[in-house]
Amino acid sequence: MRRLDAAMLDYCAAVESNAFLGYGVMGVALRGRWPSYGPVDRAAAAVDTIVLEEIAERRATGAAGDFLAMLVDTSDDATLARDLRGLLLAGYETTAVTLASVVEQLAHHPDVLARLHDEVDAGGHAYSDAVVHETMRLRPSFPFTGRRATRDPELAGLSVKRGTMLIISVMALQEREDVYPEPRAFRPERFLGERPGTYTWLAFGGGPHRCIGASLALFEARIVLRELLTQRTIEPLPGRPKPPRQTHPMLVPSDGARVVLRGRG
């Protein structure tokens, strides 16, 4: 685990560097694809080497009962190591940012927090899920998504050539008043009894090529909120919440979503 921790820190530092972002954006602009980047490739290979050792041990011992043991027979080792890095390791940051944004919203909406406490105490999760969906509508961790045109369509009178990379503003869509009345208001009730729209809620991307880890991330958020609110309640620090800031290229709480946690008597 110590080796994996160190390798993951190196991997995250490479992926989160401004050099990687700038190089990738230039590649998309000039060649229509995200290019390979040496420091990231080497860091990823170092992580995969450690994961491959763990996979080999699972195969040799026949160990069962954990997530990795369930997957060892689903694909070849190299593919499995890559997928684990993407699904479980590289996805930590977006889930953490989303949970921070959820806590920040709850701190400044005591009526929502009170209702959520009641639901948690009763053992439910429908309102909790709605809170997460509404937070991701207002504060998507990634404010944009992209798709490449596979034909020559016409969009709103604009002719698009096949192969063109289209960048879609997630926030512009999710703050449309004709889709979400009072779009700047935090209203989890929007999603009670109604799943987020495939093409009107793009927090995980849209269509059949949405984020592969979407279900896992939502399940993690449900569990973390339940455990947190079973034992603690949330209060805001003095002052109004600040708008999120952008960092490589995620939207994150400006002050790290600092709140006050108090025990529940």
C-alpha positions as CSV (number, residue, x, y, z in Angstrom):
1,M,0.0,0.0,0.0
2,R,2.9,2.4,0.7
3,R,4.3,1.8,-2.8
4,L,0.8,2.3,-4.3
5,D,0.3,5.5,-2.3
6,A,3.6,6.9,-3.6
7,A,2.9,5.8,-7.2
8,M,-0.6,7.3,-7.1
9,L,0.7,10.6,-5.7
10,D,3.1,10.8,-8.7
11,Y,0.3,9.8,-11.1
12,C,-2.0,12.5,-9.7
13,A,0.7,15.2,-9.8
14,A,1.3,14.4,-13.5
15,V,-2.3,14.3,-14.4
16,E,-3.1,17.5,-12.5
17,S,-0.2,19.5,-13.9
18,N,-0.8,22.6,-16.1
19,A,1.7,21.1,-18.6
20,F,-0.5,18.1,-19.2
21,L,-3.6,20.2,-19.5
22,G,-2.0,22.6,-21.9
23,Y,-0.5,19.8,-24.0
24,G,-3.8,18.0,-24.2
25,V,-5.8,21.0,-25.2
26,M,-3.3,21.8,-27.9
27,G,-3.6,18.2,-29.2
28,V,-7.4,18.4,-29.3
29,A,-7.3,21.7,-31.1
30,L,-4.6,20.8,-33.7
31,R,-5.2,17.1,-34.2
32,G,-8.7,16.4,-32.9
33,R,-7.5,14.0,-30.1
34,W,-5.9,14.0,-26.7
35,P,-2.2,13.1,-27.3
36,S,0.0,10.8,-25.3
37,Y,2.0,12.6,-22.6
38,G,5.3,11.0,-21.4
39,P,5.2,11.9,-17.6
40,V,1.6,10.7,-17.3
41,D,2.3,7.5,-19.3
42,R,5.2,6.7,-17.1
43,A,3.4,7.4,-13.9
44,A,0.4,5.3,-15.0
45,A,2.7,2.4,-15.9
46,A,4.2,2.6,-12.4
47,V,0.8,2.3,-10.8
48,D,-0.3,-0.5,-13.1
49,T,2.9,-2.5,-12.2
50,I,1.8,-2.6,-8.6
51,V,-1.8,-3.4,-9.4
52,L,-0.6,-6.2,-11.7
53,E,1.3,-7.7,-8.8
54,E,-1.9,-7.7,-6.7
55,I,-3.8,-9.3,-9.6
56,A,-1.1,-12.1,-9.9
57,E,-1.4,-12.8,-6.2
58,R,-5.2,-13.1,-6.5
59,R,-4.9,-15.6,-9.4
60,A,-2.2,-17.6,-7.6
61,T,-4.0,-17.8,-4.2
62,G,-7.6,-18.0,-5.5
63,A,-8.5,-15.4,-2.8
64,A,-12.2,-14.3,-2.9
65,G,-14.5,-11.8,-1.2
66,D,-13.2,-8.4,-2.5
67,F,-13.8,-6.2,-5.5
68,L,-10.6,-7.2,-7.3
69,A,-11.2,-11.0,-6.7
70,M,-14.6,-10.5,-8.5
71,L,-12.9,-9.1,-11.5
72,V,-9.9,-11.2,-12.1
73,D,-11.7,-13.5,-14.5
74,T,-13.4,-10.7,-16.5
75,S,-10.5,-9.6,-18.8
76,D,-6.8,-9.9,-19.3
77,D,-4.5,-8.5,-16.6
78,A,-3.2,-5.5,-18.4
79,T,-6.8,-4.3,-19.3
80,L,-8.0,-5.0,-15.8
81,A,-5.1,-3.0,-14.3
82,R,-5.9,0.0,-16.6
83,D,-9.6,-0.2,-15.9
84,L,-9.1,-0.3,-12.1
85,R,-6.9,2.7,-12.3
86,G,-9.5,4.6,-14.2
87,L,-12.6,3.4,-12.4
88,L,-11.4,3.3,-8.8
89,L,-8.2,5.3,-8.5
90,A,-8.6,8.2,-11.0
91,G,-12.2,8.7,-9.9
92,Y,-11.4,9.6,-6.3
93,E,-11.1,13.4,-7.0
94,T,-14.4,14.0,-8.7
95,T,-16.3,12.1,-6.0
96,A,-14.4,13.9,-3.2
97,V,-15.2,17.3,-4.9
98,T,-18.8,16.4,-5.3
99,L,-19.1,15.4,-1.6
100,A,-17.5,18.6,-0.5
101,S,-20.0,20.6,-2.6
102,V,-22.9,18.6,-1.1
103,V,-21.7,19.4,2.4
104,E,-21.3,23.1,1.6
105,Q,-24.8,23.3,0.1
106,L,-26.3,21.5,3.2
107,A,-24.5,23.9,5.5
108,H,-26.3,26.9,3.9
109,H,-29.7,25.2,3.5
110,P,-30.8,24.1,7.0
111,D,-34.3,23.1,5.8
112,V,-32.8,20.6,3.4
113,L,-30.4,19.4,6.0
114,A,-33.2,18.9,8.5
115,R,-35.2,16.9,6.0
116,L,-32.2,14.8,5.1
117,H,-31.5,14.0,8.8
118,D,-35.1,12.8,9.1
119,E,-34.7,10.5,6.1
120,V,-31.4,9.1,7.3
121,D,-32.9,8.3,10.7
122,A,-35.8,6.6,9.0
123,G,-33.4,4.5,6.8
124,G,-34.3,6.0,3.4
125,H,-32.2,7.4,0.7
126,A,-34.5,9.0,-2.0
127,Y,-34.0,12.5,-0.7
128,S,-30.3,12.0,-0.2
129,D,-30.0,10.9,-3.9
130,A,-32.0,14.0,-4.9
131,V,-29.6,16.2,-2.9
132,V,-26.6,14.8,-4.7
133,H,-28.3,15.2,-8.1
134,E,-29.2,18.8,-7.4
135,T,-25.7,19.6,-6.1
136,M,-24.2,18.1,-9.3
137,R,-26.6,20.1,-11.4
138,L,-25.4,23.4,-9.8
139,R,-21.8,22.4,-9.1
140,P,-20.7,19.7,-11.7
141,S,-17.1,18.7,-11.0
142,F,-16.4,19.1,-14.7
143,P,-18.2,22.2,-16.3
144,F,-17.9,20.8,-19.8
145,T,-17.9,17.5,-21.8
146,G,-17.0,16.7,-25.4
147,R,-18.1,14.6,-28.3
148,R,-16.6,13.9,-31.7
149,A,-19.0,14.1,-34.7
150,T,-19.3,10.8,-36.5
151,R,-21.2,12.3,-39.5
152,D,-21.9,15.7,-41.0
153,P,-24.8,17.1,-38.9
154,E,-26.4,20.5,-38.9
155,L,-26.9,21.9,-35.4
156,A,-29.0,25.0,-35.0
157,G,-28.2,26.1,-38.5
158,L,-24.5,25.4,-38.2
159,S,-22.9,22.8,-40.4
160,V,-20.5,20.5,-38.6
161,K,-18.0,18.4,-40.4
162,R,-17.4,14.8,-39.5
163,G,-14.6,14.4,-37.0
164,T,-15.1,17.8,-35.4
165,M,-14.7,17.9,-31.6
166,L,-17.7,19.5,-30.0
167,I,-17.4,21.0,-26.5
168,I,-20.6,21.1,-24.6
169,S,-21.1,23.5,-21.6
170,V,-22.6,21.4,-18.8
171,M,-23.3,24.5,-16.7
172,A,-25.0,26.4,-19.5
173,L,-27.4,23.5,-20.1
174,Q,-28.1,22.8,-16.4
175,E,-28.9,26.4,-15.7
176,R,-31.4,26.8,-18.5
177,E,-34.6,28.3,-17.1
178,D,-36.8,26.4,-19.6
179,V,-35.4,23.1,-18.3
180,Y,-35.0,24.0,-14.6
181,P,-37.3,26.7,-13.2
182,E,-35.4,29.0,-10.9
183,P,-32.2,27.4,-12.1
184,R,-29.9,29.1,-9.5
185,A,-32.0,27.9,-6.6
186,F,-30.9,24.7,-4.7
187,R,-34.1,22.6,-4.8
188,P,-33.5,18.8,-4.5
189,E,-37.2,18.3,-4.9
190,R,-36.7,18.6,-8.6
191,F,-35.3,15.0,-8.6
192,L,-37.7,13.3,-6.2
193,G,-39.5,10.6,-8.1
194,E,-37.7,11.6,-11.3
195,R,-34.4,10.5,-12.6
196,P,-32.1,13.2,-14.1
197,G,-32.6,13.6,-17.8
198,T,-30.2,11.9,-20.1
199,Y,-29.7,15.0,-22.2
200,T,-30.6,17.7,-19.7
201,W,-28.3,16.6,-16.8
202,L,-24.7,16.0,-18.0
203,A,-22.8,15.8,-14.7
204,F,-21.5,12.4,-15.9
205,G,-21.6,13.3,-19.6
206,G,-24.6,12.3,-21.7
207,G,-25.9,9.5,-23.8
208,P,-24.5,5.9,-24.0
209,H,-20.9,7.1,-23.4
210,R,-21.4,8.7,-20.0
211,C,-18.9,8.1,-17.2
212,I,-18.3,4.4,-16.5
213,G,-18.0,5.1,-12.8
214,A,-21.3,7.1,-12.4
215,S,-23.2,4.4,-10.5
216,L,-20.3,3.7,-8.2
217,A,-19.8,7.4,-7.4
218,L,-23.5,7.9,-6.6
219,F,-23.5,4.9,-4.4
220,E,-20.4,6.1,-2.6
221,A,-22.1,9.5,-2.0
222,R,-25.2,7.9,-0.6
223,I,-23.1,5.8,1.9
224,V,-20.9,8.6,3.0
225,L,-23.8,11.0,3.6
226,R,-25.6,8.4,5.6
227,E,-22.6,7.7,7.8
228,L,-21.9,11.4,8.2
229,L,-25.4,12.5,9.1
230,T,-26.1,9.6,11.4
231,Q,-23.4,11.0,13.7
232,R,-23.0,14.6,12.9
233,T,-24.8,17.7,11.8
234,I,-23.5,20.5,9.7
235,E,-23.3,24.3,10.3
236,P,-21.9,27.0,8.1
237,L,-19.0,29.4,9.0
238,P,-20.0,33.1,9.1
239,G,-20.5,34.8,5.8
240,R,-22.0,33.8,2.4
241,P,-20.7,30.9,0.4
242,K,-18.2,31.9,-2.3
243,P,-18.6,30.9,-6.0
244,P,-16.6,27.8,-6.9
245,R,-13.2,28.2,-8.5
246,Q,-11.8,26.4,-11.4
247,T,-8.7,24.2,-11.1
248,H,-7.4,21.9,-13.8
249,P,-10.2,22.1,-15.2
250,M,-12.6,21.1,-12.3
251,L,-15.0,23.3,-10.4
252,V,-14.1,23.1,-6.7
253,P,-15.4,24.9,-3.5
254,S,-13.3,28.1,-3.2
255,D,-12.4,27.6,0.4
256,G,-12.3,23.8,0.5
257,A,-16.0,23.7,1.7
258,R,-15.0,24.5,5.3
259,V,-17.9,24.0,7.6
260,V,-18.6,23.2,11.3
261,L,-19.4,19.6,12.3
262,R,-21.2,19.0,15.5
263,G,-22.2,15.7,17.2
264,R,-25.9,14.8,17.2
265,G,-27.2,14.5,20.8
